[in-house]
Amino acid sequence: MAPSAMTRWTTSLSEAQPVPYWLDDPGKPHPEPALTGAETCDLLVVGGGYSGLWTALIAKERDPRREVVLLEGREVGWAASGRNGGFCAASLTHGLANGLTRWPDEIKKLEELGARNLDEIEAAVARYSLDCDFERSGEIDVATEPHQAAELREWHEELRERGLADGVEFLDADAVREQVDSPTFLAGLHDRCGVAMLHPAKLAWGLKRACLRLGVRVYEHTPALALKAYGAGMAVRTPYGSVRARKVALATNIFPNLVKRVRAYTVPVYDYALMTEPLTADQLASVGWKNRQGLGDSANQFHYFRLSADNRILWGGYDAIYPYGGRVRAEYDDRPETYAKLAGHFFTCFPQLEGVRFTHAWGGAIDTCSRFSAFFGTAHHGKVAYAAGYTGLGVGATRFGADVMLDLLAGERTERTELEMVRKKPLPFPPEPFAWTGIALTKWSLARADAHGGRRNLWLKTMDKLGLGFDS
């Protein structure tokens, strides 16, 4: 990157606030009071992100008489649920390619369940009047290198042969640039109905309000400190009190699971994003983007980008940072060197927008597992259920995970619990220094593949055969 270009691009960051755009909202609700004293309930949900909120809400929908308590260590939606790109995908498997590789015999059922889950999210948005800028606008995966264009065309043909291409269209360079104009776009794969855009923090806040209306007792600034068996149920200790419950659903994702054996299955990956100021009518016209689809490029180190309701562009991805030891710390949420890199990539993609400023720059931890998609399980003789490992596609899939946890706690055999995806777990990550070394080698190999026509080296080929990887 030439110094003059670096100066020009970093100037766009001069007024960017190091806070998530979605959470910087005057309509942000006040937190509920912390728990003080002792509580009892039928179901305790630990975690106030999407996973926990959907679990509490669906539990009350299934049985309005059930007493449900939700504990959140800080404020509802403050972590991954309020920091993501706002892509709500139907996929339960971190994309169709990952699902087809891992569960080829179940992929049609998984796709059907995912499509149904997205429909149910849309229905819940309407039913509970969730003011979250929900737009069923679809997504385009774009190629920015010749080998990516060829791969997209081949992948679309494979989907057609397998009967999985409904609603998916291959776009050549002219067709994709007619949708969104960038000189870097060489082809695209357009999923017309399998992805929605939304305001992620407003979804979390709306789900909280819906839970409260249904009678869920929500306590914020109440971390769950310890879990143990207590008579016929379970007990959770908090700083100022405790909760006794018949059943417990753990929805803490990247934060340390109260069932310690689960912790080795996830590592934190820090992802970063920028948000521009609102585009003027002329700036928006220079890009096109009339149909407001979400976009992502096809590189291993990929970007995702989309329009907000007020026509800002969110631009995120590329760097996936794993901190040694897998620690989750607030200091990792801000990374100026990544922001500078992202700004340069943004103006390379959209040179017609030079002069646009970024107003927000932020990061956050993603709960990544070695198979890239959620895993599930129970503990304490079925009295505790957990779900984790969504690896960046949890905006929609966490609702499905909530249903799975409730099925498992009820001891029910359903079409969800019979899935191999639900019955089997990914391989755990090794201890340090092996985890850091393996992840660093994988990241280096992925960058080399991007720079060498997509060719995967021996390390990546070995990881592919073992079903292992590292992604955000």
C-alpha atoms as one frame of an Amber mdcrd trajectory, in Angstrom:
protein
   0.000   0.000   0.000   1.586   3.278  -1.097   2.006   5.907   1.653  -0.159
   8.442  -0.224  -2.959   5.884  -0.544  -2.606   4.934   3.115  -2.946   8.589
   4.147  -5.958   9.110   1.893  -7.761   6.029   3.166  -6.969   6.476   6.859
  -8.194  10.070   6.689 -11.661   8.556   6.248 -11.329   7.134   9.776 -10.453
  10.392  11.521 -13.866  10.801  13.141 -14.825   7.131  13.502 -16.069   6.293
  16.983 -14.709   2.997  18.394 -18.179   1.736  19.302 -20.605  -0.574  17.462
 -22.917   1.479  15.265 -25.924  -0.688  16.119 -25.508  -0.144  19.879 -24.960
   3.615  19.525 -28.683   4.278  19.434 -30.725   6.783  21.476 -33.584   4.262
  21.518 -31.519   1.703  23.411 -33.669   0.367  26.263 -32.692   0.661  29.900
 -31.398  -2.578  31.416 -33.558  -4.567  33.771 -32.438  -4.593  37.427 -29.901
  -7.176  38.611 -31.048 -10.211  40.556 -30.799  -9.795  44.330 -31.960 -12.680
  46.459 -33.242 -16.114  45.567 -35.378 -17.050  42.549 -37.076 -20.286  41.550
 -38.401 -21.226  38.121 -39.160 -24.065  35.734 -36.557 -22.979  33.152 -33.485
 -20.842  33.668 -31.847 -19.388  30.547 -28.269 -18.164  30.940 -27.285 -15.575
  28.338 -29.080 -12.533  26.916 -28.028 -12.707  23.278 -30.118 -14.155  20.464
 -29.610 -17.725  21.650 -30.966 -17.073  25.120 -33.687 -14.652  24.031 -35.126
 -17.049  21.452 -34.977 -19.893  23.986 -36.910 -17.920  26.589 -39.453 -16.649
  24.066 -40.120 -20.033  22.444 -40.330 -21.705  25.861 -43.193 -19.368  26.771
 -44.821 -19.873  23.366 -44.740 -23.643  23.875 -46.110 -23.414  27.423 -47.342
 -19.995  28.633 -47.605 -21.353  32.190 -43.927 -22.217  32.382 -41.964 -19.926
  34.700 -38.902 -18.695  32.819 -35.994 -16.639  34.150 -33.239 -15.182  31.936
 -29.886 -14.012  33.309 -27.569 -11.704  31.358 -24.094 -10.872  32.669 -24.081
  -7.353  31.234 -26.878  -5.988  29.020 -29.079  -7.788  26.517 -27.504  -7.761
  23.059 -24.232  -6.067  24.055 -21.890  -8.765  22.696 -22.059 -10.623  19.355
 -25.812 -10.077  19.014 -25.343  -6.298  18.903 -22.090  -6.199  16.918 -22.646
  -8.381  13.847 -23.339  -7.386  10.249 -27.091  -7.957  10.458 -27.195 -10.784
   7.886 -29.955 -13.206   8.891 -29.360 -16.307   6.772 -31.542 -19.352   6.373
 -28.480 -21.611   6.426 -28.009 -23.624   9.612 -24.648 -24.983   8.452 -22.528
 -21.879   7.809 -23.408 -21.996   4.157 -24.556 -24.719   1.815 -21.028 -25.767
   0.819 -20.048 -26.493   4.427 -23.298 -28.358   5.062 -22.988 -30.430   1.904
 -19.428 -31.425   2.806 -20.287 -32.469   6.360 -23.844 -33.802   6.143 -24.524
 -34.763   2.495 -27.260 -37.237   3.441 -29.114 -34.655   5.524 -28.512 -31.525
   3.502 -31.971 -31.322   1.966 -33.582 -31.662   5.387 -31.169 -29.087   6.844
 -31.962 -26.658   4.028 -35.696 -27.208   4.524 -35.413 -26.639   8.286 -33.305
 -23.540   7.695 -35.801 -22.048   5.250 -38.626 -22.764   7.696 -36.625 -21.180
  10.517 -36.099 -17.962   8.530 -39.821 -17.856   7.733 -40.560 -18.238  11.446
 -38.197 -15.372  12.282 -40.014 -13.180   9.777 -43.344 -14.227  11.295 -42.089
 -13.412  14.809 -40.942  -9.972  13.632 -44.523  -9.311  12.501 -46.250 -11.015
  15.440 -44.319  -9.133  18.126 -43.876  -5.899  16.119 -40.095  -6.189  16.332
 -38.888  -2.856  14.911 -35.587  -4.180  13.540 -35.450  -2.996   9.882 -36.121
  -6.536   8.603 -35.685  -6.759   4.800 -35.874 -10.100   2.948 -33.516  -8.767
   0.266 -31.268 -11.766  -0.361 -27.509 -11.930  -0.786 -24.937 -11.989  -3.590
 -21.627 -13.813  -3.262 -19.277 -11.938  -5.591 -16.086 -13.042  -7.336 -13.213
 -10.562  -7.407 -10.628 -12.903  -9.001 -10.931 -15.021 -12.183 -10.585 -18.314
 -10.305 -13.425 -17.272  -7.984 -15.702 -16.560 -10.969 -15.007 -20.035 -12.363
 -15.632 -21.604  -8.946 -18.959 -19.794  -8.568 -20.105 -20.999 -11.989 -19.060
 -24.588 -11.189 -20.734 -24.429  -7.783 -23.998 -23.190  -9.302 -23.934 -26.055
 -11.795 -23.359 -28.552  -8.979 -26.301 -27.100  -7.041 -28.521 -27.470 -10.105
 -27.489 -31.094 -10.525 -28.261 -31.823  -6.875 -31.614 -30.029  -6.959 -30.445
 -27.368  -4.502 -30.435 -24.318  -6.759 -33.980 -23.024  -6.162 -33.858 -19.241
  -5.880 -30.130 -19.146  -6.724 -28.914 -17.495  -9.945 -25.441 -17.167 -11.461
 -24.603 -13.612 -12.574 -21.842 -12.773 -15.042 -19.801  -9.585 -14.659 -22.332
  -7.358 -16.427 -25.254  -8.832 -14.509 -23.647  -8.509 -11.092 -22.494  -4.944
 -11.777 -26.031  -4.091 -12.828 -27.066  -5.003  -9.276 -24.143  -3.355  -7.455
 -21.416  -1.542  -9.371 -17.811  -2.228  -8.448 -14.916  -2.532 -10.894 -13.698
  -5.486  -8.837 -16.805  -7.651  -9.415 -16.306 -10.385 -12.027 -19.308 -12.633
 -11.291 -21.856 -13.361  -8.601 -24.149 -15.982  -7.147 -27.455 -14.436  -6.154
 -29.523 -16.078  -3.406 -32.814 -14.252  -3.822 -34.734 -15.309  -0.715 -32.424
 -17.169   1.673 -31.037 -14.122   3.515 -32.620 -11.119   5.216 -31.034  -7.888
   6.413 -31.889  -6.467   9.813 -30.701  -4.162  12.598 -29.108  -6.683  14.960
 -29.295  -4.728  18.214 -32.917  -3.759  17.612 -33.734  -7.433  17.070 -32.207
  -8.284  20.463 -33.984  -5.405  22.188 -37.275  -6.331  20.529 -36.936  -9.955
  21.613 -36.284  -8.777  25.169 -39.488  -6.705  25.122 -41.434  -9.662  23.723
 -40.061 -11.930  26.456 -41.050  -9.448  29.162 -44.562  -9.155  27.727 -44.950
 -12.943  27.881 -43.878 -12.989  31.517 -40.203 -13.943  31.318 -38.322 -12.524
  34.313 -35.187 -10.877  32.895 -32.223  -9.883  35.080 -29.353  -7.910  33.551
 -25.922  -7.201  35.031 -26.274 -10.635  36.620 -23.481 -13.027  35.600 -24.012
 -16.718  36.307 -21.007 -17.768  38.382 -21.507 -21.473  39.085 -23.855 -24.328
  38.218 -24.536 -27.382  40.367 -27.161 -30.042  40.957 -29.695 -29.165  43.640
 -32.249 -31.779  44.611 -34.289 -32.743  41.551 -33.139 -29.649  39.659 -30.215
 -27.277  39.297 -28.925 -24.189  41.059 -26.988 -21.245  39.649 -25.122 -18.793
  41.839 -24.967 -15.077  40.938 -23.137 -12.174  42.647 -26.131 -11.119  44.755
 -28.337 -14.191  44.730 -29.159 -17.535  43.204 -31.669 -19.303  40.982 -33.085
 -22.782  41.480 -34.588 -24.287  38.336 -35.952 -27.581  37.113 -34.075 -27.176
  33.803 -31.306 -24.880  32.542 -30.470 -23.735  28.994 -26.932 -22.416  28.568
 -26.733 -19.799  25.810 -23.388 -18.158  26.596 -21.703 -19.042  23.284 -18.133
 -17.642  23.333 -18.124 -16.923  27.058 -16.944 -19.745  29.355 -19.590 -22.427
  29.530 -20.786 -23.450  32.990 -20.329 -27.058  31.833 -16.533 -27.029  31.740
 -16.075 -29.919  29.304 -17.808 -27.868  26.599 -15.203 -25.082  26.672 -12.636
 -26.883  24.478 -15.053 -26.948  21.527 -14.976 -23.198  20.850 -12.349 -20.493
  20.407 -12.895 -16.730  20.093 -12.242 -15.160  16.706 -12.259 -11.373  16.656
 -13.976  -9.829  13.644 -14.070  -6.120  12.755 -16.353  -3.753  10.854 -16.687
  -0.159   9.683 -19.821   1.897   9.100 -19.925   4.869   6.734 -21.863   8.063
   7.083 -25.215   7.976   5.221 -24.696   8.090   1.457 -26.172  10.974  -0.494
 -28.593  10.207  -3.313 -25.808  10.780  -5.862 -23.361   8.546  -3.999 -25.923
   5.770  -3.745 -26.770   6.122  -7.452 -23.072   5.771  -8.332 -23.081   2.336
  -6.698 -26.509   1.171  -7.823 -27.606  -1.302  -5.155 -31.286  -0.608  -5.850
 -32.362  -3.995  -4.476 -30.415  -3.680  -1.206 -28.998  -7.203  -1.136 -26.296
  -8.176   1.298 -22.952  -8.943  -0.332 -19.900 -11.009   0.480 -16.839 -11.778
  -1.586 -15.583 -15.284  -2.349 -12.050 -15.104  -0.943 -10.939 -17.202   2.018
 -10.259 -13.906   3.796 -13.612 -12.455   2.838 -15.499  -9.195   3.293 -19.219
  -8.791   3.972 -21.056  -5.561   3.225 -24.578  -4.202   3.203 -26.752  -1.100
   3.355 -28.362   0.050   6.587 -31.890   1.443   6.711 -30.486   4.980   6.416
 -28.190   4.036   3.492 -24.901   3.702   5.292 -22.567   0.930   4.127 -21.363
  -1.578   6.691 -18.035  -3.060   5.573 -16.553  -5.883   7.657 -14.541  -9.074
   7.724 -11.178 -10.048   6.209  -9.087 -10.198   9.374  -9.995 -13.018  11.754
  -7.886 -12.561  14.877  -7.370 -15.364  17.390  -5.771 -14.175  20.652  -3.266
 -16.557  22.178  -4.880 -18.599  24.909  -8.382 -17.973  23.604  -9.061 -15.128
  25.995 -12.097 -12.851  25.584 -11.123  -9.310  26.542 -12.609  -5.871  25.894
  -9.238  -4.564  24.667  -9.498  -6.839  21.618 -12.700  -5.106  20.484 -10.692
  -2.213  18.994  -7.964  -2.755  16.351  -6.890   0.328  14.372  -4.534  -1.626
  12.075  -7.490  -3.693  10.883  -9.650  -0.597  10.431  -6.982   0.953   8.185
  -6.797  -2.235   6.138 -10.588  -2.403   5.798 -10.788   1.246   4.730  -8.283
   0.599   1.942 -10.239  -2.454   0.786 -13.478  -0.445   0.835 -12.217   2.258
  -1.506 -10.625  -0.341  -3.782 -14.055  -1.942  -4.123 -15.927   1.368  -4.474
 -13.517   4.003  -5.830 -16.525   6.129  -6.812 -17.151   6.693  -3.087 -13.806
   8.294  -2.314 -14.383  11.081   0.204 -16.986   9.158   2.195 -16.195   9.097
   5.926 -16.564   6.308   8.439 -18.506   7.149  11.599 -18.047   3.909  13.569
 -15.387   1.197  13.793 -15.677  -1.797  16.110 -14.939  -5.448  16.719 -16.163
  -8.379  18.734 -15.668 -12.069  19.413 -17.279 -14.862  17.389 -17.694 -18.329
  18.920 -15.930 -20.518  16.361 -15.878 -24.301  16.363 -13.911 -26.657  14.135
 -16.867 -27.544  11.902 -18.040 -23.884  11.565 -21.638 -24.509  12.663 -23.468
 -24.992  15.936 -23.205 -28.052  18.160 -25.546 -29.141  20.935 -25.651 -31.341
  23.999 -26.945 -32.018  27.480 -25.420 -32.420  30.926 -26.510 -33.303  34.458
 -28.730 -36.195  33.298 -30.639 -34.079  30.789 -31.443 -31.224  33.157 -29.041
 -28.866  31.333 -28.820 -28.203  27.589 -26.374 -26.056  25.629 -25.767 -24.764
  22.113 -22.653 -22.979  20.831 -20.228 -22.679  17.934 -22.330 -20.727  15.432
 -19.167 -19.227  13.837 -20.612 -15.984  12.582 -23.941 -17.150  11.158 -25.902
 -17.122  14.374 -28.358 -14.306  13.683 -30.818 -16.787  12.209 -29.472 -20.165
  13.328 -29.715 -19.325  17.037 -33.491 -19.558  16.787 -33.155 -23.112  15.477
 -30.683 -23.808  18.282 -33.213 -22.584  20.817 -35.731 -25.116  19.518 -33.085
 -27.843  19.728 -32.233 -27.011  23.345 -35.899 -27.031  24.340 -36.433 -30.358
  22.568 -33.438 -31.853  24.398 -34.605 -30.560  27.783 -38.055 -32.023  27.153
 -36.487 -35.375  26.274 -38.349 -35.350  22.979 -37.299 -37.085  19.768 -38.021
 -34.610  16.987 -36.861 -34.084  13.417 -34.315 -31.691  14.902 -32.878 -33.979
  17.576 -32.574 -36.870  15.105 -30.156 -34.886  12.916 -26.538 -36.040  12.845
 -25.644 -32.359  13.194 -27.387 -32.379  16.582 -26.317 -35.846  17.735 -22.580
 -35.482  17.037 -20.061 -32.872  18.102 -17.120 -31.298  16.270 -13.546 -32.109
  17.225 -12.340 -29.956  20.122  -9.480 -27.528  19.703  -6.111 -28.643  21.126
  -4.509 -26.890  24.115  -1.945 -24.131  23.696   0.504 -23.674  22.098  -0.925
 -26.111  19.541  -4.194 -24.214  19.002  -2.442 -20.914  18.282   0.179 -22.577
  16.041  -2.427 -24.511  14.045  -4.688 -21.496  13.607  -1.757 -19.271  12.567
  -0.618 -21.840   9.997  -4.166 -22.165   8.658  -4.557 -18.383   8.316  -1.214
 -18.122   6.495  -2.225 -20.942   4.169  -5.598 -19.350   3.410  -3.922 -16.053
   2.544  -1.525 -17.890   0.203  -4.449 -19.662  -1.460  -6.153 -16.312  -2.100
  -2.954 -14.982  -3.659  -2.321 -18.075  -5.804  -5.529 -18.708  -7.696  -7.267
 -20.523  -4.851  -4.750 -23.403  -4.801  -4.777 -25.078  -1.387  -1.477 -26.271
   0.063  -0.814 -29.577   1.817  -1.795 -28.187   5.217  -5.217 -27.042   3.988
  -5.790 -30.287   2.111  -5.033 -32.207   5.283  -7.372 -30.009   7.306 -10.070
 -30.552   4.665  -9.720 -34.330   4.956  -9.949 -34.146   8.748 -12.976 -31.839
   8.569 -11.131 -29.122  10.468 -10.730 -25.438   9.752 -10.667 -21.887  10.995
 -13.156 -19.297   9.825 -15.189 -16.277  10.855
